[in-house]
Amino acid sequence: MLDSLKGSYAGECRKGLANGTGTATGTDSYTGQFKNGYPDGNGKYTWKNGDWYDGEWKKGKQNGKGTFIHRVINGQGQTETLTGFFKNGEYKGKFEKPYSTEMLTNNFTSISVKKMNTLISEITFTVKNTTAGGSTNSQPVLPKSEIKNIQLVQGNYTELVYDTTSQVTNRYTFRNVIYPFSAIITFERARSVQQVAIAKIELNENGNWMIRVDVEQ
């Protein structure tokens, strides 16, 4: 179904179209999995100029994890390599998602993540108490929940700055962060020092991240 691969084909077929595993050769060539005549699944595609991509495909386009090798014509035979995740034929980056959060206990109301810019490498957590009926903003009578333990899984930081001046939130800023950053963070809940909330945070891109954590009381 791709004009660049029309020529010869050896492999599995269904209803006159490449389906299964095979090799197609036209102006370009491809060896791997097909579906309804398109590269679909895992396979290696080689362009006529020598560039190639080896990885996941969907309906004739790079989709998923793979490696693209581009021959850089500079008289020295150097190449450019892109390894990571692709979508609709375009390279998206080394990681499938820029961030992920996982609540390891069920006593969070929500965790929200936003990337502000790429000018600095910092992570700021705003930790806030909530109740089943909503925020405790109007009645800041409880002690504030706070970060009690940080278990680094990947990455690092050089400084942790606290801001506890607000009546309803605690603010923590990790400075000079090395990404990818992954940590399991324990929050002490305000009602009891024996109750904790635990979450795993993963940030895969450099930048200034703002994370709001609402801890249920």
C-alpha positions as CSV (number, residue, x, y, z in Angstrom):
1,M,0.0,0.0,0.0
2,L,3.0,2.3,0.2
3,D,4.3,3.5,-3.2
4,S,7.9,3.5,-1.9
5,L,7.7,-0.3,-1.3
6,K,5.9,-1.4,-4.5
7,G,8.1,-3.7,-6.5
8,S,8.7,-7.2,-5.0
9,Y,7.3,-8.9,-1.9
10,A,8.1,-12.2,-0.2
11,G,6.1,-13.2,2.8
12,E,2.7,-13.8,4.2
13,C,-0.5,-12.4,2.5
14,R,-4.2,-12.2,3.0
15,K,-6.7,-11.2,0.4
16,G,-3.9,-10.0,-1.9
17,L,-2.3,-7.7,0.7
18,A,0.8,-8.2,2.8
19,N,-0.3,-9.5,6.2
20,G,2.1,-11.1,8.7
21,T,5.8,-11.2,8.3
22,G,7.6,-10.4,5.0
23,T,10.0,-8.3,3.0
24,A,9.0,-5.6,0.5
25,T,11.4,-3.9,-1.9
26,G,10.7,-0.9,-4.0
27,T,12.6,2.4,-4.1
28,D,12.9,1.7,-0.3
29,S,12.8,-1.6,1.5
30,Y,11.2,-3.0,4.6
31,T,11.4,-6.3,6.5
32,G,9.0,-7.0,9.4
33,Q,5.4,-7.3,10.2
34,F,2.6,-6.1,7.9
35,K,-1.2,-5.5,8.3
36,N,-3.5,-4.8,5.3
37,G,-0.5,-4.0,3.1
38,Y,1.1,-1.5,5.5
39,P,4.1,-1.9,7.8
40,D,2.4,-2.5,11.1
41,G,4.0,-4.1,14.1
42,N,7.8,-4.4,14.4
43,G,10.1,-4.0,11.5
44,K,13.1,-2.3,9.8
45,Y,12.6,0.2,7.0
46,T,15.6,1.4,4.9
47,W,15.3,4.5,2.7
48,K,17.1,4.7,-0.7
49,N,19.6,7.2,0.8
50,G,20.7,4.8,3.5
51,D,18.7,6.1,6.4
52,W,16.9,3.4,8.4
53,Y,14.4,3.0,11.2
54,D,14.0,-0.1,13.3
55,G,11.1,-0.3,15.7
56,E,7.3,-0.2,16.0
57,W,4.9,0.8,13.1
58,K,1.3,1.5,12.7
59,K,-0.4,1.8,9.3
60,G,2.8,2.6,7.5
61,K,4.2,5.2,10.0
62,Q,6.6,5.0,12.8
63,N,4.5,4.6,16.0
64,G,6.0,3.5,19.3
65,K,9.5,2.7,20.4
66,G,12.3,2.6,17.8
67,T,15.7,3.8,16.5
68,F,16.2,6.1,13.5
69,I,19.6,6.4,11.9
70,H,20.2,9.4,9.6
71,R,23.3,9.6,7.5
72,V,24.7,13.1,7.9
73,I,26.5,14.1,4.7
74,N,29.4,16.1,5.9
75,G,32.3,14.4,4.2
76,Q,33.2,12.4,7.3
77,G,30.6,9.7,7.3
78,Q,29.0,10.6,10.6
79,T,25.5,9.6,11.5
80,E,22.7,11.0,13.6
81,T,20.8,8.6,15.9
82,L,17.4,9.2,17.4
83,T,16.3,6.5,19.9
84,G,13.0,6.8,21.8
85,F,9.4,7.2,20.9
86,F,7.7,8.1,17.6
87,K,4.1,9.1,16.8
88,N,2.6,9.3,13.3
89,G,6.1,9.3,11.8
90,E,7.6,12.0,14.0
91,Y,10.2,11.7,16.8
92,K,8.7,12.7,20.1
93,G,11.6,12.2,22.5
94,K,13.5,9.6,24.6
95,F,10.5,8.9,26.7
96,E,6.9,8.0,25.9
97,K,5.5,10.4,28.5
98,P,7.1,13.5,29.9
99,Y,5.9,12.5,33.4
100,S,3.9,10.0,35.4
101,T,2.4,9.9,38.9
102,E,1.3,6.8,40.9
103,M,-0.6,7.0,44.2
104,L,0.8,4.1,46.3
105,T,-1.7,4.7,49.0
106,N,-5.4,5.8,48.6
107,N,-5.4,8.9,50.8
108,F,-4.7,11.5,48.1
109,T,-7.5,13.7,46.7
110,S,-5.4,14.5,43.6
111,I,-1.9,15.0,42.2
112,S,-1.4,17.5,39.4
113,V,1.7,18.1,37.4
114,K,2.6,21.1,35.1
115,K,5.8,22.0,33.2
116,M,6.3,25.7,33.4
117,N,9.4,26.2,31.3
118,T,12.8,24.8,30.4
119,L,14.9,27.7,31.8
120,I,15.7,26.1,35.1
121,S,15.9,22.6,36.5
122,E,13.7,22.7,39.5
123,I,10.7,20.8,41.0
124,T,8.3,22.6,43.3
125,F,5.8,20.7,45.4
126,T,2.8,22.5,46.9
127,V,1.3,20.2,49.6
128,K,-2.3,21.0,50.6
129,N,-4.8,19.4,53.0
130,T,-8.3,18.4,51.7
131,T,-11.3,16.8,53.1
132,A,-14.0,14.6,51.6
133,G,-16.1,17.8,51.1
134,G,-13.2,19.7,49.5
135,S,-10.4,22.0,50.4
136,T,-9.8,23.2,53.9
137,N,-8.8,26.7,52.7
138,S,-11.6,28.4,54.7
139,Q,-10.8,26.5,57.9
140,P,-7.0,26.1,58.3
141,V,-7.3,24.6,61.7
142,L,-5.3,21.4,61.2
143,P,-1.6,21.1,61.1
144,K,-0.3,21.1,57.6
145,S,0.7,17.9,55.8
146,E,4.4,17.8,55.0
147,I,7.0,15.7,53.1
148,K,8.6,13.3,55.6
149,N,10.8,11.1,53.4
150,I,12.2,11.1,49.9
151,Q,13.5,7.9,48.4
152,L,15.3,8.6,45.1
153,V,14.9,6.0,42.4
154,Q,16.6,7.9,39.6
155,G,18.2,11.3,39.2
156,N,19.3,13.7,41.9
157,Y,19.2,17.3,43.3
158,T,21.6,19.6,45.2
159,E,19.3,21.5,47.5
160,L,15.8,21.3,49.0
161,V,14.2,24.6,50.1
162,Y,11.2,24.8,52.4
163,D,8.5,27.5,52.5
164,T,6.0,27.0,55.4
165,T,4.8,30.6,55.7
166,S,1.3,29.8,54.2
167,Q,-1.4,28.9,56.6
168,V,-2.8,26.2,54.3
169,T,0.1,24.8,52.3
170,N,3.7,23.7,52.6
171,R,6.0,24.4,49.6
172,Y,9.1,22.4,48.7
173,T,11.5,23.3,45.9
174,F,14.1,20.8,44.7
175,R,17.0,22.8,43.0
176,N,19.5,21.8,40.4
177,V,17.6,18.6,39.5
178,I,19.2,16.0,37.3
179,Y,16.7,14.4,35.0
180,P,15.2,11.8,34.5
181,F,14.0,12.2,38.1
182,S,12.1,9.5,39.9
183,A,11.3,9.3,43.6
184,I,9.0,7.7,46.1
185,I,7.8,10.5,48.4
186,T,6.1,10.0,51.8
187,F,3.8,12.7,53.1
188,E,2.9,12.9,56.7
189,R,-0.9,13.5,57.1
190,A,-2.0,16.4,59.3
191,R,-4.4,14.4,61.5
192,S,-2.0,11.9,62.8
193,V,1.8,11.4,62.6
194,Q,1.1,7.7,62.2
195,Q,-0.8,8.2,59.0
196,V,1.1,8.7,55.8
197,A,0.4,9.1,52.1
198,I,2.9,7.8,49.6
199,A,3.3,8.6,45.9
200,K,5.8,7.9,43.1
201,I,6.7,10.8,40.9
202,E,8.6,10.4,37.6
203,L,9.7,13.4,35.5
204,N,11.5,12.5,32.3
205,E,12.2,15.9,30.7
206,N,14.4,18.8,31.8
207,G,12.6,21.9,33.1
208,N,10.8,23.7,35.8
209,W,8.0,21.5,37.1
210,M,5.1,22.5,39.4
211,I,3.4,19.7,41.3
212,R,0.4,20.1,43.5
213,V,-0.4,17.4,46.0
214,D,-3.8,17.3,47.8
215,V,-3.6,15.0,50.8
216,E,-6.9,13.8,52.2
217,Q,-7.4,14.3,55.9
